Structure formats: C-alpha cells, structure tokens
Amino acid sequence: MKAFFEYLAFNQAKLFTVVCLPEDAGQFPTVIYRNPYVDDAEGQTEEEICADLLCKHEGWMENGYAVVFQHCRGRGKSSGDCIPYINEREDGLFLQDWIRKQPFYNGELYLCGGSYTSSVHFVTAPFAEDIKGAILEVQDCERYNCNYRNGFYKMGLHGGWYVGMYKKKSGLKKNFTPAAYNMLPLSAFSETVFGEKAVDFDEILKHPSKKDPFWSTRYGGGEAHEAIRHADIPILLVTGFYDIYTGGVFEMWKSLDEPTKSKSALAVHPFDHSGSGEKQPICFENGVLKNEFKDYRIRWLNAIRGKEAVPFERGKVTYYKLFGNEWCTDAFEDGENNSIISLGKGEVTYRYNPYDPASFKGGLSANFGGNAWQDPPNSRYDIISVYSSEFTEDTFVKGKMKAKLKVSSSCEDTCFYVRISLCKAEGDYGLRDDINQISNFCKNYTPGNELELEFSFDEHAFVIGKGEKLRIDISSSAYPHYVRHTNQKGLFSEQTTAKIADNTVILHQSYIEIPIVVK
C-alpha cells in the first residue's frame, strides 16, 4: 500500500488531499471521504498523516479500492474559512473532477461518510453517472432537521456545534457559553458571539417554518434537499434509535423512489450518534453495528460490485429491537394495533417561566446526548409526570408514537413539551420527546381558550416488559435542547422580552397513542 498527498488549489483555498492506493499499480474503484474533524492533524507532517490514513483504511486497499481523503476547507491542513456547509458543494464536485483525471481512476466513484462527512456528499447531488454507490450514515439530507423541530431551534444540536465550526482556524474570539442562546433578541447572536455577522446563521434564525422557501436556498441547504430520493444507486443508510437525526433518516428512507429503495438498505442500531453505546445507560447485547456486521462498509461496496453478498437486505430496514435484544429485518411498518393511553383525570395547571426553563437529561433522537436515566418524576413545579397502568404482557412497540394534549394558556402563544420514558427496575429510560407551540395550530389564539395540540415522535422499536409502565412528562421547556419559548407571539428570534405563562393540560382529554405489533 502507498499514499501521496496534494494541495488542490481551488476557489481561494488549498485543499489538503491524500490518496491511498493498493500496492499493485493499476486503476481502482475510488472511495471518497471529506472531513472537517481533522484539526489534530494540523500539527502533523503530511507524511505522518499519510501513514495514519494508510493504517486506518487498510481494509479498503486490501479489497482493491483506492481511498481519497480530503480535509474540508478551513480545517486541518486545508486553508480558507470554515463556514458550515457553505462551499462544500463546489469543493466536493471539484474533488470528484480531479479524481477523474488521475491515472488510478477506473470509472467508479463511491461516496462514504457519517454525520457532517455524509452531508458533504448530499450537496453534490444529483450524482454523476460514475458514482456507483454510497454509504451515508447518521445524518439526513434536509438542513431544516439539523436546525429545527416544529419551529424550535435546536440549540442542543446545531447551536453549540455551529459556534465550534465557524471559522475554526481564524483565531476568532468567540464570546460563547450555551446561555448565549437565551439572549433577547436572539437575532443579535452572531454579532455578540463572533463580533461579526454570520449571514448564513442569521438567515437560519429568520425561518423556523419547514414550509418556508428559504430551505430551498443555499443557506437553507437547498442543494441537499431530497438529494437521494431519485438517486437510483445502491445507498446504505445508517442511524441509531438515539441518534440526533433518527426521524430525518427514516423520513429520507421512506421518501426514496422504488428503483433507489429496492437496491438500498437502512440499518438502525440501539445507541446514540457515536454508535458505540459507551456513554449510554444500557449497552445492549450485540447492539454495536460494526461488531455484529463486521466490515459492513467494505462488504456493501463489494456487493455492489458483485464480489460478495450484501450485509443488509436490500429494500428493507435492519434494526435492533430494544429490550427484545435481537436484530430484525423487515419493511419497518408501524405496529398494526394502536393502543390509546389516557393521561388521567381532571386538569393540571403549572407556571412556565422562560427565565428558568426546565431541563431534561438526554437529547434522545433530536439533540446531542443520546439517552440517560431520567430525573425523578415531578422533579420541578413546571414538570407534570403521569404514568400508564402496568402492562399485563410483554408488548412490542414499533413505529411512531403520537400524543394529543388538550390545553389552554394565559398567553397568546406558548409551547408544550412531551417526553415518554419506559419505567425499568434500574430507573426511567427515556424513549422519545417532541415539542410544539400553540401558533402552529391556531394563528390567532385567545388566551383561556381550549385547543388540541398534536405531537409525533420519531420511529422506535422496543419491548415493554410485563409489569412495566410508561411515564409521560409534560412541560413547556427542555433546556438545553431547545431555545426557550418567550410566551410571546411572532418570530422567536426577534422577541425582545419574555413573560410568564400559566399553562393548563386537561388530562382526561389528553392521551398518547402507541403502535403495537400483534403477536
């Protein structure tokens, strides 16, 4: 095996690029990686980086692949400014064209990456004819999902991550702690934190609606919108039930046209974004994907090239059933029996103070943090905890749980947050959460009126054991996962004041709905 490096001059930057080749001379199918998380390499020599990459990607070369690994603009050995997502399309397409001119190119390109390193490939769609397949893990192609859920900015996902990424190598002084996301108005964030306007970030804060045309623009990730829906190449997608993009990856999978889906696969492990289970409350037996499906990335590309069988069945979802402790493969349709669980009797009113938001442990499937054992029930004055009855038999829940709350508020707009947990002997294990606001259901709400809010939770597959029950927490904030609601009507990022709301949940007209697989 051998490696060499080049500095590719493009668009006012020099992009550090390493090529790793099998020992024998010739032309090879080429795997492309582009990565911004390479700052540790900045202090290494180019030769040391080449040696490290040869070691890391040895399996690819042993199977006859070339690997091209590039440091993203403004990271590692590459020059220029790193502004998240901006420039990745042009830089990625330039790299592909450069490879096509190299003597090792055999006419086959394969896109590989996870999280941001898969997003750099989404933005190069529609894919050229020589791109024969892809492995795109733990991120979906819709930029809205990175930033928002139902209009709530994800400070627990995009918030701190963006600050760390922005102009990483510029020496820019960043006046930041997570509490900076409490400033009013939030539209002043970039100037306050960076000392300059970050136009892409500022624009994102103006567009909390998923239906806004902004999400088809450059700053809104329009280049990646529906990137793989009609790709018509074999794509392996990977997520975890406690990843930060679980719902988006399932949404992306379901949207694939039949020619693409029939040759692709989705694998879902039981852990968080890392997939290792190391920092999760339960390390499920045989749940680590790379251990149970050894060399699955190499095997996926080998299968595309007719060299061996696929590691995951095409056209299907291979997923881990939590607390059933087994891997399953099927179309992942919702359980056919919808069970309605009432939230109790009467009604309950609590005071929501935006200046003292409630906190919850674990980002579950929409923010960093994965899972965690939950705090005790009713742990604060503004968290209402209710329980289901004990289940009389083992129950397999599969698909999207839902909830409906009948509510009222003293303010013209406010929000409600719902978190569902499974009560185990060891503690309460977080399952799913969702957040929504009155203005998403009633544009001109009159304080005191009753209305119904709907909540939809990302896909899951887990077993409720006989004698166990579900816990449902209701609040109006989830710090530090979502930016707090100010209880003011209008664009959240332009609010200059916040006020207290008295929020009421009418329990006997509220419920959760769980999809159960019939034995």
HELIX and SHEET records of a PDB file:
HELIX    1   1 ASP A   39  GLY A   43  5                                   5    
HELIX    2   2 GLU A   46  LYS A   56  1                                  11    
HELIX    3   3 GLU A   58  GLU A   62  1                                   5    
HELIX    4   4 GLU A   88  ARG A  100  1                                  13    
HELIX    5   5 TYR A  116  PHE A  122  1                                   7    
HELIX    6   6 ARG A  143  ASN A  147  1                                   5    
HELIX    7   7 MET A  155  GLY A  159  3                                   5    
HELIX    8   8 GLY A  160  MET A  165  1                                   6    
HELIX    9   9 PRO A  178  ASN A  182  5                                   5    
HELIX   10  10 LEU A  186  ALA A  188  5                                   3    
HELIX   11  11 PHE A  189  PHE A  194  1                                   6    
HELIX   12  12 VAL A  199  ILE A  204  1                                   6    
HELIX   13  13 PRO A  213  SER A  216  5                                   4    
HELIX   14  14 GLY A  222  ALA A  224  5                                   3    
HELIX   15  15 THR A  246  SER A  255  1                                  10    
HELIX   16  16 GLU A  258  LYS A  261  1                                   4    
HELIX   17  17 LEU A  289  GLU A  292  1                                   4    
HELIX   18  18 TYR A  296  ILE A  304  1                                   9    
HELIX   19  19 ILE A  438  ASN A  440  5                                   3    
HELIX   20  20 PHE A  492  GLU A  494  5                                   3    
SHEET    1   A10 LYS A   2  PHE A  10  0                                        
SHEET    2   A10 ALA A  13  LEU A  21 -1                                        
SHEET    3   A10 ALA A  66  HIS A  71 -1                                        
SHEET    4   A10 PHE A  28  ASN A  35  1                                        
SHEET    5   A10 TYR A 105  GLY A 114  1                                        
SHEET    6   A10 ILE A 131  GLU A 137  1                                        
SHEET    7   A10 ILE A 235  TYR A 242  1                                        
SHEET    8   A10 ALA A 265  ASP A 272  1                                        
SHEET    9   A10 VAL A 317  LYS A 321  1                                        
SHEET   10   A10 GLU A 326  ASP A 330 -1                                        
SHEET    1   B 2 TYR A 148  ARG A 149  0                                        
SHEET    2   B 2 PHE A 152  TYR A 153 -1                                        
SHEET    1   C 3 ASN A 337  SER A 342  0                                        
SHEET    2   C 3 ALA A 501  ILE A 516 -1                                        
SHEET    3   C 3 GLU A 347  TYR A 352 -1                                        
SHEET    1   D 4 ASN A 337  SER A 342  0                                        
SHEET    2   D 4 ALA A 501  ILE A 516 -1                                        
SHEET    3   D 4 LYS A 402  SER A 409 -1                                        
SHEET    4   D 4 LEU A 451  SER A 456 -1                                        
SHEET    1   E 4 ILE A 384  TYR A 387  0                                        
SHEET    2   E 4 LYS A 469  SER A 475 -1                                        
SHEET    3   E 4 CYS A 415  LYS A 424 -1                                        
SHEET    4   E 4 GLY A 427  GLN A 437 -1                                        
SHEET    1   F 2 THR A 395  GLY A 399  0                                        
SHEET    2   F 2 HIS A 460  ILE A 464 -1                                        
END                                                                             
